[in-house]
Amino acid sequence: MSARRGAAVLAAVLGAAIAFALLVVVRSRGDVPCFAGDPMAASPPAPESLARGAAVVASARELTLDVVQGSQVGKRTRVAVKSGTLVAISGWAADMSAQRRARAVLVWVDGRPPVRADVCGEREDVARAYANARLAQTGFTVRVPVAPGAHALSFGVLAADGRTLYRIARGLELDGVGPAVTSVREARPRSAPAAVSAAPAARTTPAALVAPRVPAPVVQGDLTTADGASVPNSVRDGAPFVHPAGVDLVFVGWVVDRTGVVPARVRSVEVLIDGRPVARAAYGSARPDVAAFVHAPGVLNSGFSARVFTDDLRPGRHALGIVTTLADGRTANWPEKLVLDLTAR
């Protein structure tokens, strides 16, 4: 009897261990870096194929709007915002039929083609309210530029499996009021002889002005992970990176400006596919390893993450380009040629 009891206990322990291991595997497979978008850029256009073939269903429960430009929305359907600014609209979205987070939120502004917001923000309050841990990452933020005047916004929620597009009954109207507040910084030369700067305009001749020699822009960087895994050295050497077509490509890396004597941060990072801009990376995450590597504490926040939508890309090889904009406005290409090989699912 004791032997049978011991065997039963051992089987229970093994079963729990296997279940835990499976849970870890499932969680690790789904542990893709959350990319909520560049907080300084408007939300990207939604690929045409994202909701192609999805059945459209009217709904009022799949999406909740919480905040518009830092102010609670409540039951308001019209919100006044400063015109000429990038307005952030936040809330949460879920596929309530499947009781899990939605795949994406689509937003139509004045009936134009929709922009897309990922659904991946932390919303523990939603998970507690519905007693469902699968709703813990249902937050989203969409950013749209607002011109003066009234603008009608409508929303859609794409189901987790992409088969249903819930058109939300509630809309929102943004009223762009007031002039845009802009800041213009005058570009000044590093040094100018007093005689030249003080001389009358009539006496200033092209021969008297000698343009300083400006070094060509140079950047240094590396890709750390792609699809949650380390990037092989062969990819850096030009070998294609294999990725399934129709699945978002997420990669993380770092880049710094090495034009001057001291390494510096860049202004922005943009991703190109076959020479066409497709995404703007979120730049500025902490990379103390990079600061130590280049011996420059000023580039501590030089990491970036980017998400590329591949829904509209054909299977096959594509040139993956990364273009950086430096602090002085000049651009520099990524030092390595990257090849993306999209395989049909």
C-alpha positions in Angstrom: 0.0 0.0 0.0 2.8 2.4 0.9 4.5 1.7 -2.4 1.3 2.5 -4.3 0.9 5.7 -2.3 4.5 6.7 -3.0 4.0 6.0 -6.7 0.9 8.1 -6.7 2.7 11.0 -4.9 5.6 10.7 -7.4 3.1 10.8 -10.3 1.4 13.9 -8.9 4.7 15.7 -8.5 5.8 14.8 -12.0 2.5 15.9 -13.4 2.7 19.3 -11.6 6.3 19.7 -12.9 5.3 18.9 -16.5 2.3 21.3 -16.3 4.6 24.0 -14.9 7.1 23.4 -17.7 4.4 23.6 -20.3 3.2 26.9 -18.7 6.7 28.3 -18.9 7.0 27.3 -22.6 3.7 28.8 -23.5 4.5 32.0 -21.6 8.0 32.2 -23.2 6.6 31.7 -26.7 4.2 34.6 -26.1 6.7 36.8 -24.3 7.2 39.1 -27.3 8.4 42.6 -26.3 5.5 45.0 -26.0 5.7 47.8 -28.5 3.2 50.5 -27.6 4.7 52.9 -30.2 7.0 55.8 -30.3 5.5 58.4 -27.9 6.8 61.2 -30.1 5.3 59.8 -33.3 1.7 59.4 -34.6 0.3 55.9 -34.7 1.2 54.0 -38.0 -1.3 53.3 -40.7 -3.0 49.9 -40.4 -2.0 47.5 -43.2 -4.9 46.9 -45.6 -4.6 43.1 -45.1 -4.8 43.3 -41.3 -8.6 43.1 -41.2 -9.2 41.8 -44.7 -11.7 38.9 -44.6 -12.7 39.6 -41.0 -16.4 39.7 -40.3 -17.7 43.1 -39.2 -19.8 42.9 -36.0 -21.3 45.9 -34.2 -20.4 46.0 -30.5 -20.3 48.3 -27.5 -18.3 46.2 -25.0 -15.0 45.4 -26.7 -13.4 48.8 -26.1 -13.3 51.4 -23.3 -11.8 54.9 -23.6 -10.2 56.2 -20.4 -7.9 59.2 -21.1 -7.6 61.8 -23.9 -4.4 63.9 -23.6 -4.2 63.2 -19.9 -7.8 64.0 -19.1 -10.4 61.4 -18.1 -13.0 60.8 -20.8 -15.9 59.5 -18.8 -19.2 59.7 -20.7 -18.0 62.6 -22.8 -18.2 62.2 -26.6 -16.5 65.5 -27.4 -13.2 66.6 -26.0 -11.4 69.9 -26.7 -7.7 69.6 -27.4 -4.9 71.9 -28.5 -4.8 72.0 -32.3 -1.5 71.3 -34.0 -0.5 68.7 -31.4 -0.2 65.0 -31.2 -3.2 63.8 -29.2 -2.8 60.5 -27.2 -6.0 58.5 -26.6 -5.7 55.6 -24.1 -8.0 52.8 -23.0 -8.3 49.0 -23.1 -9.6 46.6 -25.6 -10.5 42.9 -25.4 -12.1 40.2 -27.4 -14.8 39.6 -24.8 -16.2 36.6 -26.6 -12.9 34.8 -26.3 -12.1 36.5 -22.9 -8.6 37.5 -24.0 -6.8 40.6 -25.2 -7.6 41.9 -28.7 -5.1 41.8 -31.5 -5.2 45.5 -32.4 -7.3 48.7 -32.3 -8.1 50.5 -35.5 -9.0 54.2 -35.5 -10.6 56.1 -38.3 -10.1 59.9 -38.3 -12.6 61.8 -40.4 -13.2 58.6 -42.4 -9.7 58.3 -43.7 -7.8 54.9 -43.8 -7.4 53.7 -40.2 -4.3 53.8 -38.0 -3.3 50.9 -35.8 -2.5 50.7 -32.1 -1.2 47.5 -30.5 -3.0 46.1 -27.5 -0.3 45.2 -25.0 -0.3 47.7 -22.2 -0.5 46.6 -18.6 -4.1 46.8 -17.2 -4.2 44.8 -14.0 -7.3 46.7 -13.1 -9.2 45.1 -16.0 -7.9 41.7 -15.1 -9.1 42.1 -11.5 -12.5 43.5 -12.5 -13.2 40.5 -14.7 -11.2 38.0 -12.6 -9.3 36.9 -15.7 -5.5 37.1 -15.8 -5.6 36.9 -19.6 -7.0 40.5 -19.6 -3.9 41.9 -17.8 -2.4 43.3 -21.0 -5.3 44.9 -22.8 -4.2 48.5 -22.6 -3.6 50.6 -25.8 -2.6 54.1 -26.8 -3.3 55.7 -30.2 -1.7 59.0 -31.2 -3.2 61.2 -33.9 -2.3 64.7 -35.0 -5.2 67.2 -34.7 -5.7 70.2 -36.9 -8.0 73.1 -36.0 -11.7 72.3 -36.0 -13.8 69.3 -35.2 -12.7 65.8 -36.1 -14.7 62.6 -35.8 -13.1 59.4 -34.6 -14.5 55.9 -34.9 -13.0 52.7 -33.5 -12.7 49.1 -34.3 -11.3 46.1 -32.3 -9.7 43.2 -34.2 -10.3 39.9 -32.5 -7.4 37.9 -31.2 -7.7 35.4 -34.1 -8.2 38.2 -36.7 -11.5 36.8 -37.9 -13.8 39.4 -36.4 -13.7 43.2 -36.5 -15.8 44.7 -33.8 -17.0 48.2 -34.9 -17.5 50.1 -31.7 -20.8 51.9 -31.4 -19.3 54.8 -29.4 -17.3 57.4 -31.3 -15.4 60.4 -30.2 -15.1 64.0 -31.5 -11.9 66.0 -31.0 -12.3 69.8 -31.2 -8.9 71.3 -32.1 -8.8 74.7 -30.6 -6.1 77.4 -30.2 -2.8 77.8 -32.1 -0.1 75.2 -32.0 2.7 76.0 -29.7 6.0 75.4 -31.5 9.6 75.9 -30.6 12.1 77.0 -33.2 15.8 76.8 -32.4 18.0 79.0 -34.5 21.0 77.2 -35.9 24.2 79.0 -35.1 27.7 78.2 -36.3 30.2 76.8 -33.9 32.4 79.9 -34.2 32.3 83.1 -36.3 35.0 85.8 -36.5 33.7 89.0 -35.0 34.7 91.0 -38.1 32.6 88.8 -40.3 29.5 88.8 -38.0 29.7 92.6 -37.5 30.4 93.5 -41.1 27.5 95.1 -43.1 25.7 92.8 -45.4 26.8 94.7 -48.5 30.4 94.0 -47.8 30.0 90.3 -47.1 31.1 88.3 -50.2 31.2 84.5 -50.8 35.0 84.7 -50.9 35.0 86.0 -47.4 33.0 83.1 -46.0 34.8 79.8 -45.7 32.5 77.0 -44.8 33.9 74.8 -42.0 34.6 71.2 -42.9 31.9 69.0 -41.4 32.7 65.3 -41.0 30.4 62.8 -42.6 27.9 61.3 -40.3 28.8 57.9 -38.8 26.8 55.7 -36.6 27.6 52.5 -34.6 25.0 50.0 -33.5 23.9 46.4 -33.2 20.8 44.3 -33.2 20.3 42.5 -29.9 17.3 40.4 -30.4 14.8 39.6 -33.1 11.5 37.8 -32.4 12.7 37.5 -28.8 15.9 35.6 -29.7 19.5 36.6 -30.1 20.5 37.7 -33.6 23.0 35.3 -35.2 26.3 36.7 -36.3 25.6 35.4 -39.8 22.8 37.9 -40.1 25.2 40.7 -39.4 27.4 39.3 -42.2 24.6 39.5 -44.7 22.8 36.1 -44.3 19.0 36.4 -44.5 17.0 36.5 -41.3 14.1 34.0 -41.7 10.7 35.2 -40.5 7.1 34.0 -41.2 5.1 36.3 -43.5 2.1 38.0 -42.0 3.6 38.0 -38.5 4.8 41.2 -36.9 8.6 41.3 -36.8 9.9 42.8 -33.5 13.5 43.5 -32.9 15.6 45.3 -30.3 19.0 47.0 -30.7 21.0 50.1 -30.0 22.7 52.9 -32.0 24.9 55.9 -31.2 26.3 58.8 -33.2 30.1 58.3 -33.7 30.6 61.3 -35.9 32.4 63.4 -33.3 35.1 62.7 -30.8 32.5 61.8 -28.1 29.7 59.3 -28.9 26.3 60.8 -28.7 22.6 59.8 -28.9 20.7 60.1 -32.1 17.4 61.8 -32.6 15.3 59.0 -34.2 15.5 55.6 -35.8 13.4 54.6 -38.9 13.0 51.2 -40.4 12.8 50.7 -44.2 11.8 47.6 -46.3 13.1 47.7 -49.8 13.8 51.4 -49.4 10.3 52.2 -48.2 9.8 53.6 -44.7 7.5 51.2 -42.7 8.1 52.0 -39.0 9.6 54.4 -36.6 11.4 52.8 -33.7 11.0 53.7 -30.1 14.4 55.1 -29.2 15.7 55.9 -25.7 15.6 52.7 -23.6 18.4 52.2 -21.1 21.5 50.4 -22.3 24.2 50.7 -19.6 26.2 48.0 -21.4 26.4 50.2 -24.5 27.5 53.2 -22.4 30.3 51.1 -20.9 31.2 49.6 -24.2 31.8 53.0 -25.9 33.0 54.7 -22.7 30.4 57.4 -22.9 27.9 57.9 -20.0 25.9 60.3 -22.2 24.6 57.4 -24.4 23.1 55.5 -21.5 19.6 55.7 -23.1 20.6 54.6 -26.6 18.5 51.4 -27.0 15.6 51.1 -29.5 12.8 48.6 -30.3 10.8 48.4 -33.5 7.8 46.5 -34.8 7.4 45.9 -38.5 4.0 44.8 -39.9 4.6 42.2 -42.6 0.9 41.7 -43.6 1.4 43.5 -46.9 4.8 42.1 -47.8 5.1 39.2 -50.2 7.1 36.1 -49.2 10.7 36.1 -50.2 13.7 38.2 -49.5 13.6 41.9 -48.7 16.2 44.5 -47.9 15.8 45.6 -44.3 17.2 49.1 -43.8 17.7 51.2 -40.7 18.2 55.0 -41.1 19.1 57.2 -38.1 18.6 61.0 -37.8 21.4 62.7 -35.9 20.9 65.6 -33.4 21.9 68.0 -36.2 19.3 66.7 -38.5 21.6 64.8 -40.9 20.9 61.1 -41.6 23.1 58.1 -41.6 22.4 54.5 -42.7 22.9 51.4 -40.6 26.5 50.2 -41.0 25.5 46.7 -42.1 23.3 45.3 -44.9 20.4 43.3 -43.5 18.3 40.8 -45.4 14.8 39.7 -44.3 13.5 36.4 -45.7 9.7 36.1 -45.3 8.5 32.5 -45.6 4.9 31.6 -46.4 3.0 30.1 -43.4 
